[in-house]
Amino acid sequence: MRKRTSVTLAALVAAGLTPLTLSAPASAAPAKYADDFNGDGYRDLVVAAPDATVSGKEGAGAVVVLYGTSSGPGTAKGQLISQNTTGVAGAAETYDAFGSSVASADLDTDGYADLLVGAPYEDVPGAQTRGSVTVLWGSAQGLKSSAVLPAPSPYADGDTGGCSYGTGVAAVNPKAAPGAPVVSVTGWCASIDLTGPFTRTGKPVGAGLGMDTPSLDDVTLGDLNASGHPSYVDISVGLSDHPSGGVYVNPSAPASPLPTDGDNVAIGDVNGDGYNDLIVGDPTDMVIDGTPQEGTGHKGGQIAIWPGGVHGVDPAADPILIHQDTAGVPGAAESDDSFGADLSVADVNGDGYGDIVVGVPGEDLGSLRDAGSVILVPGRAGGPTGAGSTAITQDSAAVPGTAERDDRFGSTVRLADLTKDSRPDLVIGAAGENNQTGGIWVFKGTATGPSLKNSYNVMGNAVGLPEEHYTNWSSVQSS
């Protein structure tokens, strides 16, 4: 388990990154929602395209904000943002991958949510691919100005780059004034944890550096022990004992990685006991190109559900394992299905149990390779069993479009109340749609769960992204 130790802020500031906005925010109660950027009471939807070409710069990356309305987010109130957008720090450069990670919270507690965007391959003076995280400040007019967060400088003997700060970013929104937003950012060399409120220069009240577990690919923040404080869940990559990713949880007892592989997580109470549970997605096959892999897993991928409790997640507990060989789960476990490629949790039918949406972007539909699907696994007392699970594909009745080869429908998923009716809506991304330009589907929440009727889709070209390979506009914000 990596340790978090206090360091001086001056030691963390990356040279040469000058924020554009210097004024301090006005005092106000924090935003009610972590993703309401214009303060109108509706959650907004962020979809990232880190591979997008911007002004001829291949892979520079961009994000799109679809502002919420009573009928859901759409292009009528959309905003395309790159590092070439007026008011955004830096400049679009080849392979910066702006949008590789996104998260949101009211960082300056002014009543408007703010957007964090990672660009892990950003070059800074003296350090190639050091990476950066930009804060886009919310306002009544939406996201208008920016600053750059402090970046870690982990090595005293001189680090010339390659740390890719911003591979993952997570944030916790303050619950009430004065509040204390929390941000965690990962990278290959180290991670940094920042505590707000933040000034409009991006300066936090406190900062901590964690270096004991390198190669950190992502991070999630959530309360796993009902303490009111966030638990840090870190995803590592490239470790010898976890070739498809290791999962570190703080707090945990003992302080060690969970005995599972995985490269993404979701947090929610799926067994109704009042404690949030940790769901780990491990989409990697046990056998890759005919070679058996070390670690845990299942053919075609699986999810592992670790119950939360008064002491958080217990690594010694036996998790619930669900895959496409589990009774009640649609489909069958096949190589490269990528079951568990992305996850989201919410109580979709109001029965008091969180339900799990699982992306299966590698699912073949007949002869259509990698057309993709999404499976909804219902929660229940004692935890989900797989019974009662249902699947959604582009060939499901009333779903717009048609399943095609390499669509990768289900590459990202998100459950959130986007229409302010107290019912979670479902957003599904398809990274390969329209020759890899990408697109998203929105399914309205109802008393019985997301409805396929009256669902709609938004394609990447409709929001100003170029129709070309590797745009992959589908990475929906999960916080």
C-alpha positions as CSV (number, residue, x, y, z in Angstrom):
1,M,0.0,0.0,0.0
2,R,1.4,3.3,-0.9
3,K,1.7,5.8,1.9
4,R,0.5,9.4,1.9
5,T,2.9,11.9,3.5
6,S,2.8,15.6,3.8
7,V,5.1,17.7,1.6
8,T,5.4,21.4,1.0
9,L,3.3,22.8,-1.9
10,A,6.3,24.5,-3.4
11,A,7.9,21.1,-4.0
12,L,4.9,20.0,-6.0
13,V,4.4,22.9,-8.4
14,A,5.5,22.1,-11.9
15,A,7.7,24.8,-13.5
16,G,6.3,26.8,-16.4
17,L,2.6,26.1,-16.0
18,T,0.9,29.4,-15.6
19,P,-2.8,29.6,-14.8
20,L,-5.0,32.1,-16.6
21,T,-7.3,33.1,-13.8
22,L,-5.9,34.8,-10.7
23,S,-8.9,36.2,-8.9
24,A,-10.2,34.5,-5.8
25,P,-13.8,33.1,-5.9
26,A,-16.6,34.7,-4.1
27,S,-17.8,33.0,-0.9
28,A,-20.8,30.8,-1.4
29,A,-22.2,27.4,-0.4
30,P,-20.7,24.5,-2.3
31,A,-22.5,23.2,-5.4
32,K,-25.2,20.6,-4.6
33,Y,-24.0,18.3,-7.4
34,A,-20.3,17.6,-8.2
35,D,-21.2,17.9,-12.0
36,D,-23.5,20.9,-12.2
37,F,-21.1,23.3,-13.9
38,N,-23.6,26.1,-14.5
39,G,-25.6,25.9,-11.3
40,D,-29.0,25.4,-12.9
41,G,-29.8,22.3,-10.7
42,Y,-29.2,19.7,-13.4
43,R,-26.2,17.4,-13.6
44,D,-24.1,17.9,-16.7
45,L,-22.5,15.1,-18.7
46,V,-18.9,15.1,-19.7
47,V,-17.7,12.9,-22.5
48,A,-14.0,12.7,-23.4
49,A,-12.2,12.0,-26.6
50,P,-8.5,11.9,-25.6
51,D,-7.5,10.6,-29.1
52,A,-9.1,13.4,-31.0
53,T,-7.2,15.5,-33.5
54,V,-7.3,19.3,-32.6
55,S,-6.1,21.8,-35.2
56,G,-4.2,19.2,-37.0
57,K,-2.5,17.9,-33.8
58,E,-3.2,14.1,-33.7
59,G,-4.1,12.8,-30.3
60,A,-4.2,16.2,-28.7
61,G,-7.5,15.3,-27.1
62,A,-10.7,17.1,-26.2
63,V,-13.7,16.9,-23.9
64,V,-17.4,17.7,-24.6
65,V,-19.8,19.0,-21.9
66,L,-23.5,18.3,-22.6
67,Y,-25.4,20.5,-20.2
68,G,-28.4,18.9,-18.4
69,T,-32.0,19.8,-19.0
70,S,-35.4,18.3,-18.0
71,S,-35.3,16.1,-21.0
72,G,-31.6,15.1,-20.6
73,P,-28.3,16.3,-21.9
74,G,-27.9,16.9,-25.6
75,T,-26.2,19.0,-28.3
76,A,-28.6,22.0,-27.8
77,K,-26.4,23.0,-24.8
78,G,-23.0,21.6,-25.7
79,Q,-19.5,22.8,-25.2
80,L,-16.4,21.4,-27.0
81,I,-13.2,22.1,-25.0
82,S,-9.6,21.5,-25.9
83,Q,-6.3,23.1,-24.9
84,N,-6.8,25.5,-27.9
85,T,-10.1,26.7,-26.4
86,T,-10.0,30.3,-25.2
87,G,-9.4,30.5,-21.5
88,V,-7.9,27.0,-21.2
89,A,-4.3,26.8,-20.0
90,G,-1.7,25.4,-22.4
91,A,-2.0,24.5,-26.0
92,A,-3.1,21.5,-28.0
93,E,-0.1,19.4,-28.9
94,T,0.3,16.1,-30.6
95,Y,-0.5,13.1,-28.3
96,D,-1.1,15.2,-25.2
97,A,-4.3,13.0,-24.7
98,F,-6.2,15.8,-23.0
99,G,-9.3,14.1,-21.6
100,S,-7.6,10.8,-20.6
101,S,-9.1,11.2,-17.2
102,V,-12.0,13.5,-16.0
103,A,-13.6,14.2,-12.6
104,S,-15.5,17.0,-11.0
105,A,-16.2,18.8,-7.7
106,D,-16.8,22.3,-6.5
107,L,-13.1,22.9,-5.8
108,D,-13.4,26.6,-4.8
109,T,-16.8,26.2,-3.0
110,D,-18.4,29.0,-5.0
111,G,-21.6,27.1,-5.8
112,Y,-20.5,25.9,-9.2
113,A,-19.0,22.5,-9.9
114,D,-15.6,22.5,-11.6
115,L,-14.1,20.0,-14.1
116,L,-10.8,18.3,-13.8
117,V,-9.1,17.1,-17.0
118,G,-6.0,15.0,-17.2
119,A,-3.5,15.2,-20.0
120,P,-0.9,12.5,-19.0
121,Y,1.4,13.0,-22.0
122,E,1.7,16.8,-21.7
123,D,5.2,18.1,-22.0
124,V,6.3,20.8,-19.5
125,P,9.6,22.7,-19.5
126,G,12.4,20.3,-18.5
127,A,10.2,17.2,-18.4
128,Q,8.7,15.4,-21.4
129,T,5.4,13.6,-20.8
130,R,5.3,14.8,-17.2
131,G,1.6,15.2,-17.6
132,S,-0.8,17.8,-16.3
133,V,-4.3,18.2,-14.8
134,T,-6.3,21.3,-15.7
135,V,-9.2,22.7,-13.7
136,L,-12.0,24.3,-15.7
137,W,-13.9,26.6,-13.4
138,G,-17.7,26.6,-13.3
139,S,-19.9,29.6,-13.6
140,A,-23.5,30.7,-14.4
141,Q,-22.4,30.6,-18.1
142,G,-20.7,27.1,-17.7
143,L,-17.0,26.4,-17.9
144,K,-15.2,29.6,-18.8
145,S,-11.6,29.8,-17.3
146,S,-8.9,27.5,-16.0
147,A,-5.9,26.8,-13.9
148,V,-3.4,24.0,-13.7
149,L,-3.1,21.9,-10.6
150,P,0.3,21.4,-8.8
151,A,2.2,18.4,-10.2
152,P,4.4,16.0,-8.2
153,S,8.2,16.1,-8.5
154,P,8.9,12.8,-6.8
155,Y,12.7,12.3,-7.3
156,A,15.3,14.5,-5.7
157,D,18.0,13.3,-8.1
158,G,16.1,14.9,-11.0
159,D,13.2,13.7,-13.0
160,T,13.3,14.6,-16.7
161,G,9.8,13.2,-17.5
162,G,7.8,10.1,-18.3
163,C,5.7,10.3,-15.1
164,S,2.4,10.9,-17.0
165,Y,0.7,12.7,-14.1
166,G,-3.0,12.6,-14.9
167,T,-3.5,9.0,-15.9
168,G,-6.3,9.0,-13.4
169,V,-8.1,11.7,-11.4
170,A,-10.9,11.5,-8.8
171,A,-12.6,14.1,-6.6
172,V,-15.0,14.3,-3.7
173,N,-17.4,17.2,-3.6
174,P,-17.8,19.1,-0.3
175,K,-21.1,18.3,1.3
176,A,-21.8,21.6,3.1
177,A,-20.1,25.0,3.7
178,P,-17.3,25.6,4.3
179,G,-16.5,22.1,2.9
180,A,-13.3,20.5,2.0
181,P,-13.1,19.1,-1.5
182,V,-10.6,16.3,-2.0
183,V,-8.7,15.5,-5.3
184,S,-6.4,12.6,-6.0
185,V,-4.3,12.3,-9.2
186,T,-2.2,9.3,-10.3
187,G,0.8,8.8,-12.5
188,W,3.6,6.4,-13.3
189,C,6.0,7.9,-10.8
190,A,3.8,8.9,-7.9
191,S,0.4,10.3,-7.0
192,I,-0.7,13.4,-5.3
193,D,-3.6,14.1,-3.0
194,L,-4.9,17.6,-2.7
195,T,-7.3,19.1,-0.1
196,G,-9.3,22.3,-0.8
197,P,-10.8,24.7,-0.9
198,F,-8.7,25.7,-3.9
199,T,-7.8,29.2,-5.1
200,R,-8.4,30.2,-8.7
201,T,-4.7,29.7,-9.2
202,G,-5.2,26.0,-8.5
203,K,-3.5,26.2,-5.1
204,P,-5.0,23.8,-2.5
205,V,-5.0,24.1,1.3
206,G,-3.0,21.0,1.7
207,A,-1.1,18.4,-0.4
208,G,0.3,15.0,0.1
209,L,2.5,12.8,-2.0
210,G,2.3,9.0,-2.3
211,M,5.3,7.2,-3.8
212,D,5.3,3.6,-2.4
213,T,3.3,2.1,-5.2
214,P,4.4,3.3,-8.6
215,S,2.7,2.7,-12.0
216,L,-0.6,3.9,-10.8
217,D,-3.1,4.0,-13.6
218,D,-6.3,5.3,-12.0
219,V,-7.9,6.3,-8.7
220,T,-11.4,6.3,-7.3
221,L,-12.6,8.0,-4.1
222,G,-15.5,6.8,-2.0
223,D,-16.6,6.0,1.5
224,L,-16.3,2.3,2.2
225,N,-16.7,2.3,6.0
226,A,-19.5,5.0,6.5
227,S,-17.0,7.3,8.2
228,G,-17.8,10.3,6.1
229,H,-14.3,10.4,4.8
230,P,-13.1,9.1,1.4
231,S,-11.3,5.9,0.9
232,Y,-8.6,5.9,-1.8
233,V,-8.9,3.0,-4.3
234,D,-5.9,2.9,-6.6
235,I,-5.5,0.8,-9.7
236,S,-1.9,-0.2,-10.6
237,V,-0.6,-1.7,-13.9
238,G,2.3,-3.8,-14.9
239,L,3.0,-5.4,-11.5
240,S,4.4,-8.9,-11.8
241,D,1.8,-10.4,-9.5
242,H,-1.1,-8.5,-11.1
243,P,-0.5,-8.4,-14.8
244,S,-3.9,-7.0,-15.6
245,G,-3.9,-4.5,-12.8
246,G,-3.8,-4.5,-9.0
247,V,-6.2,-2.8,-6.6
248,Y,-5.1,-1.0,-3.5
249,V,-7.6,0.2,-0.9
250,N,-7.0,2.7,1.9
251,P,-8.3,2.0,4.6
252,S,-7.7,-1.7,4.5
253,A,-6.4,-4.3,6.9
254,P,-3.7,-5.3,6.4
255,A,-2.3,-2.6,4.2
256,S,-1.9,-4.6,1.0
257,P,-3.4,-5.0,-2.4
258,L,-6.6,-6.9,-2.7
259,P,-6.0,-10.5,-3.9
260,T,-7.6,-9.7,-7.3
261,D,-6.8,-8.3,-10.6
262,G,-8.7,-5.4,-12.2
263,D,-8.3,-2.1,-14.0
264,N,-11.4,-0.2,-13.0
265,V,-13.7,0.0,-10.0
266,A,-17.1,1.4,-8.9
267,I,-18.4,2.0,-5.4
268,G,-22.0,1.7,-4.1
269,D,-24.2,-0.2,-1.6
270,V,-25.3,-3.3,-3.6
271,N,-26.4,-5.4,-0.6
272,G,-28.4,-2.7,1.3
273,D,-26.5,-2.9,4.6
274,G,-25.7,0.8,4.7
275,Y,-22.0,0.4,3.7
276,N,-20.7,1.1,0.2
277,D,-19.2,-2.0,-1.5
278,L,-16.3,-2.1,-3.9
279,I,-16.9,-3.6,-7.3
280,V,-13.7,-4.4,-9.3
281,G,-13.8,-4.9,-13.1
282,D,-11.3,-7.4,-14.5
283,P,-12.0,-7.6,-18.2
284,T,-8.8,-9.3,-19.1
285,D,-8.9,-13.0,-20.1
286,M,-7.0,-15.6,-18.0
287,V,-5.5,-16.7,-21.3
288,I,-4.1,-14.1,-23.7
289,D,-3.0,-15.3,-27.2
290,G,-2.9,-18.8,-25.9
291,T,-0.6,-18.0,-23.0
292,P,-2.0,-18.5,-19.4
293,Q,-1.7,-15.4,-17.3
294,E,-0.9,-15.2,-13.6
295,G,-3.4,-13.7,-11.1
296,T,-7.1,-14.0,-10.9
297,G,-9.8,-13.6,-13.6
298,H,-12.2,-15.5,-15.8
299,K,-12.5,-16.2,-19.5
300,G,-14.0,-13.2,-21.1
301,G,-13.7,-11.1,-17.9
302,Q,-15.4,-10.9,-14.6
303,I,-16.4,-8.5,-11.7
304,A,-15.5,-9.0,-8.1
305,I,-17.7,-7.5,-5.4
306,W,-16.0,-6.8,-2.0
307,P,-18.4,-5.8,0.8
308,G,-17.7,-2.7,2.7
309,G,-18.1,-2.5,6.5
310,V,-17.2,-0.6,9.6
311,H,-13.5,-1.3,8.9
312,G,-13.8,-0.8,5.1
313,V,-13.0,-3.6,2.7
314,D,-11.5,-6.8,4.2
315,P,-8.9,-8.3,1.8
316,A,-9.3,-11.7,3.6
317,A,-13.0,-11.9,2.7
318,D,-14.3,-13.9,-0.2
319,P,-15.6,-11.6,-2.9
320,I,-18.7,-12.4,-5.0
321,L,-17.6,-13.2,-8.5
322,I,-19.9,-12.6,-11.5
323,H,-19.1,-13.3,-15.1
324,Q,-20.9,-14.6,-18.2
325,D,-20.8,-18.2,-16.9
326,T,-22.7,-17.1,-13.8
327,A,-26.3,-18.4,-13.8
328,G,-28.8,-15.6,-14.8
329,V,-26.2,-13.5,-16.6
330,P,-27.0,-13.1,-20.4
331,G,-24.5,-14.4,-22.9
332,A,-21.6,-16.8,-22.5
333,A,-18.1,-16.3,-21.4
334,E,-15.9,-16.0,-24.5
335,S,-12.4,-14.9,-25.1
336,D,-11.9,-11.1,-25.4
337,D,-15.5,-10.2,-24.4
338,S,-14.1,-7.7,-21.9
339,F,-16.9,-8.2,-19.4
340,G,-16.2,-5.6,-16.7
341,A,-14.4,-3.1,-19.0
342,D,-16.4,-0.3,-17.2
343,L,-18.8,-0.2,-14.3
344,S,-21.3,2.1,-12.6
345,V,-23.6,1.6,-9.6
346,A,-26.9,3.1,-8.6
347,D,-30.3,2.0,-7.3
348,V,-32.2,2.0,-10.6
349,N,-35.6,0.7,-9.4
350,G,-35.8,2.2,-5.8
351,D,-35.7,-1.1,-4.0
352,G,-32.9,0.0,-1.7
353,Y,-30.1,-2.0,-3.4
354,G,-27.5,-0.6,-5.7
355,D,-27.5,-2.2,-9.2
356,I,-24.4,-2.7,-11.3
357,V,-24.1,-1.7,-14.9
358,V,-21.3,-3.7,-16.6
359,G,-19.8,-2.8,-20.0
360,V,-19.0,-5.7,-22.3
361,P,-17.6,-4.0,-25.3
362,G,-15.9,-7.1,-26.8
363,E,-19.2,-9.1,-26.9
364,D,-19.8,-10.7,-30.3
365,L,-23.3,-10.6,-31.6
366,G,-23.6,-13.4,-34.1
367,S,-21.0,-12.8,-36.7
368,L,-20.5,-9.2,-35.6
369,R,-17.2,-9.2,-33.8
370,D,-16.9,-6.7,-30.9
371,A,-20.3,-5.2,-31.5
372,G,-20.6,-4.9,-27.7
373,S,-23.3,-5.0,-25.0
374,V,-24.1,-3.8,-21.5
375,I,-25.5,-6.0,-18.7
376,L,-27.5,-4.7,-15.7
377,V,-26.9,-6.9,-12.6
378,P,-29.5,-6.2,-9.9
379,G,-28.4,-5.8,-6.3
380,R,-30.0,-7.7,-3.4
381,A,-29.6,-8.7,0.2
382,G,-26.4,-10.6,0.7
383,G,-25.1,-9.1,-2.6
384,P,-25.8,-9.7,-6.3
385,T,-25.9,-13.2,-7.6
386,G,-26.4,-12.6,-11.3
387,A,-30.0,-13.7,-11.2
388,G,-32.4,-11.3,-13.0
389,S,-29.6,-9.7,-15.0
390,T,-30.6,-8.1,-18.4
391,A,-28.6,-7.1,-21.5
392,I,-28.8,-4.0,-23.8
393,T,-27.3,-3.9,-27.3
394,Q,-27.8,-1.7,-30.3
395,D,-30.0,-4.5,-31.6
396,S,-32.4,-4.3,-28.6
397,A,-35.9,-3.1,-29.5
398,A,-36.2,0.7,-29.5
399,V,-32.4,1.3,-29.1
400,P,-31.3,3.8,-31.8
401,G,-28.8,2.5,-34.4
402,T,-27.8,-1.0,-35.4
403,A,-25.1,-3.3,-34.0
404,E,-22.1,-3.4,-36.2
405,R,-18.7,-5.0,-36.1
406,D,-16.2,-3.1,-33.9
407,D,-18.8,-0.7,-32.4
408,R,-17.6,-1.6,-28.9
409,F,-21.0,-0.6,-27.4
410,G,-20.4,-0.6,-23.6
411,S,-16.9,0.7,-23.7
412,T,-18.0,3.1,-21.0
413,V,-21.1,3.3,-18.8
414,R,-22.6,5.8,-16.3
415,L,-25.6,5.9,-14.0
416,A,-26.7,9.3,-12.8
417,D,-29.9,11.3,-12.4
418,L,-29.5,13.7,-15.3
419,T,-33.1,15.0,-15.5
420,K,-33.7,15.9,-11.8
421,D,-36.5,13.3,-11.4
422,S,-34.7,11.3,-8.7
423,R,-34.3,8.3,-11.1
424,P,-30.9,7.3,-12.4
425,D,-30.5,7.6,-16.1
426,L,-28.1,5.4,-18.0
427,V,-25.4,6.6,-20.4
428,I,-23.6,4.1,-22.6
429,G,-20.5,4.9,-24.8
430,A,-19.5,3.1,-27.9
431,A,-15.9,3.9,-28.7
432,G,-15.9,2.3,-32.2
433,E,-19.2,3.7,-33.5
434,N,-19.0,5.5,-36.9
435,N,-15.6,4.3,-37.9
436,Q,-14.2,5.0,-34.4
437,T,-15.5,8.5,-34.1
438,G,-17.6,7.3,-31.2
439,G,-20.9,8.1,-29.7
440,I,-23.1,7.8,-26.6
441,W,-26.6,6.6,-25.8
442,V,-28.9,8.0,-23.1
443,F,-31.6,5.9,-21.5
444,K,-34.1,7.7,-19.3
445,G,-34.6,6.4,-15.7
446,T,-38.0,5.1,-14.7
447,A,-39.5,3.5,-11.6
448,T,-38.4,0.1,-12.9
449,G,-35.0,1.1,-14.3
450,P,-33.6,2.6,-17.5
451,S,-36.1,2.5,-20.3
452,L,-35.1,1.6,-23.9
453,K,-38.2,3.5,-25.1
454,N,-37.5,7.1,-26.1
455,S,-33.7,6.6,-25.7
456,Y,-31.5,8.6,-28.0
457,N,-27.9,8.8,-29.1
458,V,-25.4,11.6,-29.8
459,M,-22.6,11.0,-32.2
460,G,-19.1,12.5,-32.0
461,N,-19.4,14.4,-35.3
462,A,-22.6,16.1,-33.9
463,V,-20.5,17.9,-31.3
464,G,-17.8,19.1,-33.6
465,L,-15.4,16.2,-33.4
466,P,-13.7,15.1,-36.7
467,E,-14.9,11.9,-38.3
468,E,-11.7,9.9,-38.3
469,H,-10.0,6.9,-36.7
470,Y,-9.2,7.0,-33.0
471,T,-11.3,9.9,-31.9
472,N,-13.1,7.4,-29.5
473,W,-15.6,9.9,-28.1
474,S,-17.2,7.7,-25.4
475,S,-15.4,8.1,-22.1
476,V,-18.3,9.3,-19.9
477,Q,-17.5,10.9,-16.6
478,S,-18.0,8.5,-13.7
479,S,-18.0,10.7,-10.6
